[in-house]
Amino acid sequence: HAARCTIKTGVMQDGTFVARHCRVELDTGAYADNGPLVCQRAGDRIPGPYRFPHLRVDSYAVYTNTTPAGSFRSIGAPQAAWASESQVDMIAAALGIDSLALRLKNLVAKGEEVRRGMRPLDGSPAEGMQRAAEAIGWGEAQAQIPGVKRGKGLGCNVSNVGSVPSSTAIVRMHADGSLTVMVGTTEIGQGSRVVLAQVAAEVLDIPLERVQVVASDTSIVPYDRSTGSSRSTTLMGLAVQGAAQDVQRQLSDLAAQHFNSSSEVFTIRSGQVQHEDASVTFSDLIQEEFGRGAGELIGRGYVSPRRDGGALMQSPVFWEIGIAAVEVEVDEATGMLRMPQYVSVADVGKAIHPQQCEGQDEGAVMQGIGHTRFEAMYYDAGHLLNPNLIDYRVPMFSDLPNHFHSILIENEDGPGPLWRQRAR
């Protein structure tokens, strides 16, 4: 959605934010599609991650005689964050205050309400902002290059994900001790297939290669609300963890019969159930129960709003925090822009697959570079002038920052699978 954002912010002389009035107008094209939802999300996100005692937001999705707009990665957030953070830099310049110091002074802290009635923030934007500033060398003098202007910039926002806490998973342990994980999550490149297999493998302490993930149609796999809103690892991951733990309990019950002992004294490790100095493999337990070479254990796990005493009822289920720091050079003669260094900081709770986390983060950065520098749809009297990839400019490899680094903060904040306090 193309957007026009108008922001008025009241600030004390010392840089304390006291009030903000935002107006967002989104071009939803000739048909609304999900324009109203994008409009809502943009309104939620345009105040930014800052503390405002007084806040008003008006957001509108507007019909125009142009191509209908849809959803694209963190709906409403890029437009809102760009406008909000641009004005923070303007305020810092007008007051003569360092823009990092201004942000740190006003950022919402962990445990505070970001917006009235919403779940308190489950991460620390200030920690991420300081990590980003340190990585970029904020405050350090830059060497002068004749004919080149150099500068550094910061950006931060928080996103109230639209994840509905409703997911179900099945974990089947076969007679040979291998697993089949059955989920409704769709693999669209985000890496859910590997991560969900990792969750099941870690809970039951078996090699990852012994886990198969089946993400089939809804007549085969159990119910899942959707694949989107950053919910697959967090919510489906919790459901898979619950299903694997259900299999654990069944293994303990079978081991109690095998050892003629209480199931509370068993340890599950490396594909075996251990009791004092003795052990028995998963496959032996299953074959004892069902007959040689036959049978399986079926575990079920689910996530619902009432889970853990209603911990997932309040919206949003969790917050996302994104922070960026960049060094920019602009050639005064040609206007050519280069980025010698770009640092992205993501508060991920726990990085189950760090390489995939970095890949997702860096892919999002490249899309953000596209939004900021190149991508636009041009119209003349309602006619789209650049409807192809020749005229619609997207980032190329030559547009990459020279040095590109992602920092993952793992404080195990918010819900999620394999957190230490939840995986016991």
Secondary structure, 3 states (H helix, E strand, C coil): CEEEEEEEEEECCCCCEEEEEEEEEEEEECCCCCHHHHHHHHHHHCCCCECCCEEEEEEEEEECCCCCCCCCCCCCHHHHHHHHHHHHHHHHHHHCCCHHHHHHHHECCCCCECCCCCCECCCCHHHHHHHHHHHHCCCCCCCCECCEEEEEEEEEEEEECCCCCCEEEEEEEECCCCEEEECCCCCCCCCHHHHHHHHHHHHHCCCHHHEEEECCCCCCCCCECCCCCCCHHHHHHHHHHHHHHHHHHHHHHHHHHHHCCCHHHCEEECCEEEECCEEEEHHHHHHHHHCCCCCEEEEEEEECCCHHHHCCCCCCCCEEEEEEEEEEEEECCCCCEEEEEEEEEEECCCCCCHHHHHHHHHHHHHHHHHHHHHCCCCEECCEECCCCCCCCCCCCHHHCCCEEEEEEECCCCCCCCCCCCCCC
